[in-house]
């Protein structure tokens, strides 16, 4: 397993195989996003209570899911960084933080827009909203730590430690509506035996969630490949790539 990990995570090999993954993730994201937006905005019904504002759900919910999923990917990279000190994993921490922070901010903004007509206020100190805001600050902290050291690898290790400390916030976000009496809507999709959402809403929502996830990996591979070239710019394999490009 360790040989497999080191082989596929070596900078040159990662740059080679990740190109096709980035390409296919981009294509899948574009296709799913097109289908998801069409059905969620044009074909899905309005809610009998919320009216047309329910359509915010098709962006808000996938963004919220991605905010937590991105953190779990970042935490996985943090474990690899601290145990095996693989350079690609170190890069993944910083790049996941940037993308995760973007999705978290999107989830908070769309949640505020959705909350205004539902709760009468853009923001309430609800357990789910507050823990999601903490997640945004954790992402910011990881981004700051990654760039706070002259030694990039030392910054990556510091960011990895903060990432693993902050992982306790993920179950708090997920179970907050069950642990505390909150204004936030309870779980609907996660009840796989009897989801509360009607299929006409559930299917477009799941398509959008898959589109967001494919987009996440497309951007992650793109950013990681670019950062890897910057860090490895003085190596022979990067110089060879530049000669081929010219």
C-alpha angles and dihedrals in degrees: 000000000000091000090050091049095049092046097053093038096051108117097242095044093044091051089052101049097035091064093073092042090053091049095050094042089054093050093047091047092051093048096045093044091053093050093041095050092047095052097037097048102031110020107032117088126249116253116258091231105027098036117196093343088079087078088077084073091073090065101027099053097046089046091052091048091049091050089063096036091053090053091052090051088049091049090052089052089048091056091050090047095053096042105036101014093222113177096219090055090052090053091048091058094059094041094047089051093056094047093041092051089052093052092044091052089048091051092050095046095047089044090055091049090049093044096055097070092035102045101017093242136074092225136026126171091249117161093242094047094045094049090047089053089051087053090056090052090049090054090049090050092052091049091050094047093047091060099034097086130070086219105068093201092053089051090051092053092049090049090049092055092050090048093055092045091052095049088090087075093065097071088042090058093045098047100031094103089053099042097047136033099254137168091231117105115261126241116300110157095038090064092086094173092059113000114198094221118088115242090247087064100027097057096052089045092054091046090053090048091054090046091053091048093050089048090051092057093043091055093040093055091044094051093042093051091049093048091046091056090051093051094043096040093119095050124103096242093055091047088051090052091052091051090051091049092052 
